[in-house]
Amino acid sequence: MAAYPPYQAYPGPAPALITPPPILVAAADPAPQQRLTVFLRFILLVPHLIVLCLMSIAVLVVAFIGWWGALFTARLPLFAVNFLSGCLRWWTRVYAYAFLLTDVYPPFTPDDVPTYPVRVAIPEPQRLNRAAVFFRGVLLIPANILCTVLSSGAVIMALIAWLVTLFTGRLPASFHLAYVAVLRFQTRFYGYAGMLTTAYPSGLYGDRPGMVAWADAPAPAFGAPAPGYGTPGGYGAPGGYGTGPASQPATWLLPLTSAAKVLVTTFIVLGAICEVGQNVYNMESGNSTVNNNGTSTSVVINM
């Protein structure tokens, strides 16, 4: 199983590619969704969530073994690359379906599915820095904090997105872009944690105009891309999210609108408030328990 799928060449001049190459996630434009499947979305996800929960045990084992292999050889073992890549693709499709980015039910497979509206491109295995492998858990702390806060805020706002989609039959474009940005950052975080790439999680607010993703343009390090998405046109004009009816995006770039960036910021603010409030509540609950235990002990002694 290849670590990344081939893709079509991106039209126009190609600026210098970002090194190291990040994991890429692209989703087709918002499309009409059946209100029944929107209403039952989380019930429909239960089979996938059960499978992913069971797979998470294997992921931890493979990641642990892969960590030792990477520490001694400076490369993630191929079996770990293939297994973790497949799990990451599966996880991304399931959460894309949960975020209402598509109404197409995710397939039960770790393989890349070229016809699915949400795609993941993982670069070829790269040589790893042993120090970065050894301190991977420490390096992940800032990204983990942001990912946790972002996810909390996205889940809170998901209720609004769900209600709007339920009544209108389509996820608004700003929500669609914002949730693609969230999903891409989460995928990059887990890909970096699993040592599938050396690129630190980034790009939460989208890509700059004029950029070219590594999977969109030929590069000696990754080979020349071949057709992978089929007929271009999911985003309209190259480099943007158009209004075309096609089910596949034309590029891996993710340009965010101002409204989508505001939503991403809202996710972060709400998530931060939620996490801080939860921590304060936990501390107060802990102090209350300690005080109650102390009072009870004092009463028993006095008696």
Phi, psi and omega in degrees: 000122183291149181286335179214151180271155175281153182220165182290157178287142180274128183292147176099174181294146183252112174293173180299136182281152179287136178237130358284158183287132178275164171290139183248143176225132178224147179227146178292164180303158174303135181231159178302141181236147178288129183297329180294315180290330175293315181298322183261018189307311186284335173290319179295335182279346186306313179302317179295318182295324177295314180297315180295325178297316178292321180293333182299330177295314178295324179299316180298319180293312181295319179297322179294314178296318179297325179298316178295319178297317179293326181294324183267332184248352183067017176216141176287129180306146185300321180297324179289321178301311183294316183291312182292325177296316179296317179295322180293319176298315180299311181301317182296317179296319181296315181287332173296320177292322178293324180280005178065027178284342177205155177259002180277122183296132183292140179285153177272073180203146175275353183285160173290136180242099185302335183273352182281141185292343179243124186236154177233132176243122181247126183294162176303150179306136181245160175291135184256149174279122185298324178295319179293327176292314182297319182261023184304317180298322179290317181297332183281347186303309180300315180294325179294320178298312180296318181295321179294313180297315181299315181295320179298313179295322180295322179293320179298315181285346181298331179296318178295314179300320180295316181295317180297315180293325180295321183272330183260342181079012180202136176286128180303147185302321181295318177295320180301310180296317182297318181286331173296318178298317178297313182298319180295318180295318178298317180296319178295323179297310182291328176294321178290320178298323179274005178062029175282343177210156176265000181281122179292142181307128181201186176078025182297327181262026174088184183258148178287150176301140178091353179286158175229125179287150184299331180279352180267342186229147178296142176209132183305329184288336186239358182087164181276123180296148176240169180306131181224328182269352185083218183289121179295161173134001181296329180257003183083231181297144180305134177092002181215167177267097181275201182242020182294153184276356184297154185266002181233139179289158182264347181207161178274355180291152181229084175278126181263141173283168179299320179296321179293321178294323177297320179295318178299317177298320178298319176304314183295314181296311180297319179296319179296316179298317180297314182294317179297314179300320179295319179294319178296317179299317180297320179295316180295321179295320179295316179295321179296320179296317179297315180297318180295319178295319179295319179296317180297318180296320180296319179297318181296318180295316181296325179289000000 
